[in-house]
Amino acid sequence: MPETIPQAIIDMTKVLEVTTADNITSHPHSIAITAPDRVTFVKGTCPEESKWWFNVLVAFPKSKGRHKRNATFPGGQATTILQAQSE
């Protein structure tokens, strides 16, 4: 049995962007998963776990091609996905 109970379901086929979110959430090892209807924040228990999950999750938006949408985090700065992918 898992140590935590799942709190959300994310349709990864709709994800636009996966980014680190430590500076947005003020929690270390945080990841933001941005979909058209919401941003979901998750965090790992250590840097290695967070990096592993980030590498797994970031493959989903890349597999769908480029999007022409700005992803805005609550309390954060807007980022253009096209710019983020070209950097």
SESELO-703917 format. One record per residue (C-alpha): residue number from 1; residue in three letters; x, y, z. Coordinates in nm, 3 decimals, decimal comma, m for minus. Example, Ala and Ser with C-alpha at 12.3 -4.5 7.8 and 13.67 -1.06 7.14 Angstrom:
2
R:1:ala:1,230:m0,450:0,780
R:2:ser:1,367:m0,106:0,714
//
This chain:
87
R:1:met:0,000:0,000:0,000
R:2:pro:0,137:0,347:m0,084
R:3:glu:0,250:0,579:0,194
R:4:thr:0,026:0,855:0,060
R:5:ile:m0,325:0,854:m0,082
R:6:pro:m0,354:0,989:m0,439
R:7:gln:m0,506:1,338:m0,432
R:8:ala:m0,563:1,408:m0,804
R:9:ile:m0,589:1,256:m1,148
R:10:ile:m0,403:1,428:m1,432
R:11:asp:m0,473:1,353:m1,797
R:12:met:m0,113:1,359:m1,919
R:13:thr:m0,228:1,373:m2,283
R:14:lys:m0,347:1,730:m2,212
R:15:val:m0,038:1,852:m2,026
R:16:leu:0,119:2,160:m2,183
R:17:glu:0,427:2,203:m1,967
R:18:val:0,618:2,041:m1,681
R:19:thr:0,857:2,266:m1,489
R:20:thr:1,034:2,286:m1,157
R:21:ala:0,833:2,488:m0,906
R:22:asp:1,051:2,532:m0,597
R:23:asn:1,049:2,912:m0,632
R:24:ile:0,671:2,921:m0,684
R:25:thr:0,564:2,687:m0,402
R:26:ser:0,848:2,760:m0,158
R:27:his:0,873:2,382:m0,113
R:28:pro:1,194:2,206:m0,214
R:29:his:1,171:1,938:m0,485
R:30:ser:0,843:2,077:m0,633
R:31:ile:0,717:2,021:m0,987
R:32:ala:0,438:2,208:m1,167
R:33:ile:0,228:2,015:m1,420
R:34:thr:0,036:2,264:m1,637
R:35:ala:m0,280:2,161:m1,823
R:36:pro:m0,529:2,391:m1,999
R:37:asp:m0,765:2,392:m1,701
R:38:arg:m0,526:2,391:m1,402
R:39:val:m0,176:2,370:m1,263
R:40:thr:m0,104:2,075:m1,034
R:41:phe:0,192:2,089:m0,799
R:42:val:0,368:1,776:m0,676
R:43:lys:0,684:1,730:m0,477
R:44:gly:0,939:1,461:m0,418
R:45:thr:1,086:1,356:m0,087
R:46:cys:1,442:1,428:m0,203
R:47:pro:1,622:1,589:m0,500
R:48:glu:1,682:1,252:m0,667
R:49:glu:1,315:1,150:m0,654
R:50:ser:1,202:1,489:m0,782
R:51:lys:1,452:1,477:m1,069
R:52:trp:1,341:1,122:m1,159
R:53:trp:0,973:1,223:m1,170
R:54:phe:1,055:1,542:m1,361
R:55:asn:1,240:1,342:m1,628
R:56:val:0,946:1,102:m1,661
R:57:leu:0,677:1,371:m1,670
R:58:val:0,855:1,616:m1,902
R:59:ala:0,838:1,359:m2,184
R:60:phe:0,460:1,399:m2,217
R:61:pro:0,442:1,758:m2,349
R:62:lys:0,743:1,698:m2,576
R:63:ser:0,571:1,400:m2,738
R:64:lys:0,275:1,618:m2,841
R:65:gly:0,467:1,888:m3,027
R:66:arg:0,468:2,261:m2,965
R:67:his:0,189:2,465:m2,813
R:68:lys:0,115:2,833:m2,860
R:69:arg:m0,018:2,898:m2,511
R:70:asn:0,123:3,088:m2,218
R:71:ala:0,139:2,887:m1,900
R:72:thr:0,077:3,108:m1,598
R:73:phe:0,138:2,989:m1,246
R:74:pro:m0,065:3,133:m0,961
R:75:gly:0,153:3,396:m0,800
R:76:gly:0,425:3,334:m1,056
R:77:gln:0,549:3,465:m1,384
R:78:ala:0,404:3,378:m1,724
R:79:thr:0,628:3,171:m1,948
R:80:thr:0,587:3,108:m2,316
R:81:ile:0,618:2,740:m2,391
R:82:leu:0,766:2,798:m2,736
R:83:gln:1,043:3,006:m2,582
R:84:ala:1,107:2,754:m2,306
R:85:gln:1,143:2,469:m2,558
R:86:ser:1,382:2,662:m2,782
R:87:glu:1,621:2,750:m2,499
//
